[in-house]
């Protein structure tokens, strides 16, 4: 029976190969989305353990935050961009959850992200999310939540208007594009809580800043930030 099962598995693998999302390698277990080679090639920042890291410095004078972290460095044409592209445009949700879990482990092992009460994925405009079918930030947030054991809270922060793509915009243009584009649907939940605001890629931080400023209108709320990757502005 074991030999038959193995033969069946080999035949299925021949016609429906299980490939690494990063490099296309077929040497990986069923429950893996990237191979061990790509896993070890992921460019980790290790910022979760570093106070006043470049992410936190980016928000100085712009948004008062408790702590900030980006799990990976983002470079055009490299592995992390490819992985995020798969999540964002090809609905590879298992990959998003997996990478979220990796980031969650980094946050869990750090003493700077303790006492998080809720995880808030950066919201998309409703029409855009409906068209895509999901919010990639929420997918990543769900992976973090599985590791930290903290709830993901959606729909209490709303993206109230559509904004154009931030790509190819200068820093000031990016801020003007997202200014006043977020609203709080219910402030009671957030009062006196520590919120982890999550997104996929950090560039200038304009969108996270705009969302964070809306949340900070709530009394006694604390914000930390986590993004899957950080890119050059």
N, C-alpha and C positions, 0 to 999 in steps of 0.2 A: 504493500500500500504506500509505503514511504517513497519507493522508487517511482511509482505512478504519479504521486503528487509532485515529486521533483521534476519529472518529465513534463507534466502539465504546466508547471511554473515556468520551465525553460521555454516551452512553446509560446506561452503567453508573452513572455519577455521578448521573444523574437519578433512577434507581430505588434506588441504594444510595449515598447521599451520604456523603462522608468529612468529618465535622464536627469542629471544635475541641471538645475535652472541656471547655474553660473557658467558652466563650461561644456555641458552636453555629455559629460562622462556618464557611463552606465554602471560604474562600479560604486553602487550605494544601496543601502537597505531600503525596503519598501517605505518605511516611515520617515526617511530622510528626504529633504528637498534640495539640499546642496551636498556635494561630496566633501570628503575630509580635506582634499587639496584646497578647494575654495574656502572652506571654513577657516583653515589656517592662513589663507591669504587675505582675509577680511582685515582692513586697516583700522584697528581699534584705536580710540583716542585715550581711553582710561581716564577721562575727565571726571567721572563720577566721584573719584576719590580726591580730586584736586580743587581746593578752594581758590577762588579768583581765577578760574580757568578762562580761556578766550571766549567761551560762550557767555559766561557771567559778565566779563568785561564789556562785551558788546551791548549789554542792556544797562550799564551804569549811566545814570542820569536820564534814562528813558523809561525804565520800568522797574520798580522795586521788587526784586525777587529774592526768595530764600536760597535757592540753589538751581543750577542748570547743568545739563549734560547732553552731549551728542555722542551716540555710540560709535559711529564710524566717520572717517574722512570721506568726502565725496569728491571724485575727480572725473571729469568728462571722459567718456570712452572706457572707463575702468569698471571693475566688478560691481561696486556698490551702485553705480548709476544703472547698470544692467538689471540688477535685482530690484531696485526701486521702480524701474520702468515696467518690469513684469507685474509688480503689485498694482501699480497705478493704472496701467493701460491694458493689461491682459488678464485682470481678475485672478491673479495667482494669490488667493487669499491665504492659503496654507503657508506660503512663504512669508507673507506679512505677519501672520501670527507667530511663526517660528522666530523671525528676527525680533519681534516684540518681546518674546520670551528671553532671548539673549540679552536685550537691553534691560529687561526686568531683573535678570540675575545680577547685572552690574549695579543697578540701583539698590537691590536687596543687600548686596555685600558692602555697600557704602554706608557710613554712619551719617551722611549728610541728607539722606532722603527718608528719614524715619518719620513716622506719624503722618503719612499721607492719608487723608480721609477719602478722597475721591479722585478719579482720573477723568479728565475732560479732553476728549479729542477735539482738535481745532475743527469747528463746524464748516461744512460746505453750504453754499446757497442751495436751497431746497430743490430748485429745478435742475441744477447741475448734478446733485446727488441722485436724483430720480433718473436722470439720463444715464449716468454711469452705473447705477445700481448699488453703489456702496460708497462709503467714505474711507479712503485708505488710512487716514489717521485713526479712525475708529478700529480698524482691523489691527493695526499696530498696538493700539491701546488695550485691546482685548488680550493680546499676548502678554503685555506687561502685567495686566490684572491677574492672569493665571499664575504668574510668579509671585506677585506681591500679596495676593489675596485681598485686593482693594477693588471696590466697585467702579465700573465705568459709567459715567453719567452723561447722557446725551439729551438733546432737545431743551435743556435748561439755558444753554447759551445758543443763540440763534444768529446766523449770518443773514442780516435783514435785507441786503441788496446784493445784486450781482456785481462782481468786479472783473475787470479784464485781467489777462495773464500778467504776472509780475516779471516774466522773462523780458530781458532787454530794456527794462526800465531802470533809471538811476535811483539812488536812495530816496531822494525827496519825492520823486514821482511814485515810488512804491508806497510811501506813506500816504500821499494824497489819494492814491487809488483805493486804499482800504480804510481810510479815516471814517469813523462813525458807521462802520459796516456791521458792527456786532451789537446785539442787545441781549439783556438778561430776561428770560421768560419768567423766572421765579427766583427771587433773591433769598428766600427763607432757608432753602437747603444749604446755601453756601456760607451763611453767617458763621463766624468763628471756626472755619474749617481750613485745612491745608489742602490746596488743590494742585494736582500735577497736570499741567497743560501740555498736550502731546501733539506733535506734527511729524511729517515725514522728513523734509529737508529744510534746514535753516540756511538762509542766505544773508540778507540784511537784517532779518528779524522784524520787519515792518508789520507783517500780518499778525505774528504772535504778540507784538507790542499793542496793536490795536485791540485785539481780543482781551489781552491782559488788563488793559486800561478799563475796559467795560466791566470786567469781573471785579476790579479793585474799587468800584463804586459801592460795593457791598461792605457793610461794617465788619471789621475784624477778620477779613479773609487774608490768607497767605498763599502766595503763588510760587511754585517751582516749575521748571520747564524741562522737557525731555524731547529730543528729536532723534530720529533714526540716524541721520547724517548731517554733517555741516559742510557747506560748500563755500567757496570764495565768493564774496559779494560782487 
